[in-house]
Amino acid sequence: GEDFDADKARYHRIIIMTDADVDGAHIRCLLLTFFYRYMPELIARGYIYIAQPPLYGLKKKNSRSTKIEQYVYNDDALKALLAELPNPDKFDIQRYKGLGEMDPDQLWETTMEPRRRTLLQVGIEDAAQAERVVSELMGEQVEPRKRFIQDHAKDVRFLDI
């Protein structure tokens, strides 16, 4: 809020790391809304990042090894990968419900290790549009949010329940 001074920030990289599923996206939106409303200078200075954990892990079926052969970060990438594989039936697909389902080595390898991880830097390209969307979807008024959901419900193709 008013007491915040970005010049006193001790860290210049704040990484939001949430689950790769819809619930994680909701939590990420809440955190981004917090930074947008109360510490917008951190976004303006490029200090906010989003970590990209995988949603799936593929390993060979009937293998004694628990090693994940390939990590996949979203449904579209999984579909594309399975189409490329000569024999996709030879793989088990593990869907991670959350970061807690990964062992520490997997989490380090995919999401935390600086040389391998993927971070998205948060920025604002259109301040007027950002303000409108945050106010409409994250504000105190229920009606705009309800109207948005009703208007866009027909566009939902994949529902993560």
Residue pairs with C-beta under 8 A, 6 or more apart in sequence:
1 38
4 38
4 39
4 41
6 39
6 41
6 42
6 45
6 47
9 42
9 47
11 47
12 45
12 47
13 47
13 49
14 35
14 42
14 47
14 48
14 49
15 49
15 50
15 51
15 119
16 28
16 31
16 32
16 48
16 49
16 50
16 51
17 51
17 53
17 99
17 111
17 112
18 24
18 25
18 27
18 28
18 31
18 51
18 99
19 27
19 53
19 96
19 97
19 98
19 99
20 52
20 53
20 54
20 55
20 73
20 74
20 96
21 55
21 96
21 97
21 98
21 160
22 160
23 98
23 160
24 98
28 50
29 138
30 138
32 48
32 122
33 134
33 138
35 42
35 43
35 48
35 122
36 43
36 130
36 134
37 134
42 48
43 122
43 123
43 124
44 124
46 121
46 122
46 123
48 121
48 122
49 119
49 120
49 121
49 122
50 119
50 120
50 122
51 111
51 112
51 117
51 118
51 119
52 73
52 111
52 117
52 118
52 119
52 120
53 73
53 96
53 99
53 102
53 107
53 110
53 111
54 71
54 72
54 73
54 96
54 110
54 111
55 72
55 73
55 74
55 75
55 78
55 95
55 96
56 71
56 72
56 73
56 78
56 93
56 94
56 95
56 96
57 68
57 70
57 71
57 72
57 93
57 94
57 96
57 106
58 68
58 69
58 70
58 71
58 72
58 81
58 91
58 92
58 93
58 94
59 65
59 66
59 67
59 68
59 69
59 91
59 92
59 94
60 69
60 90
60 91
60 92
61 89
61 90
61 91
61 92
68 94
68 106
69 91
70 81
71 110
72 78
72 81
73 118
75 158
78 93
82 88
85 91
94 101
96 102
99 107
99 111
102 110
109 116
110 116
110 117
111 117
124 130
135 144
136 144
136 145
136 148
137 144
137 145
137 148
139 145
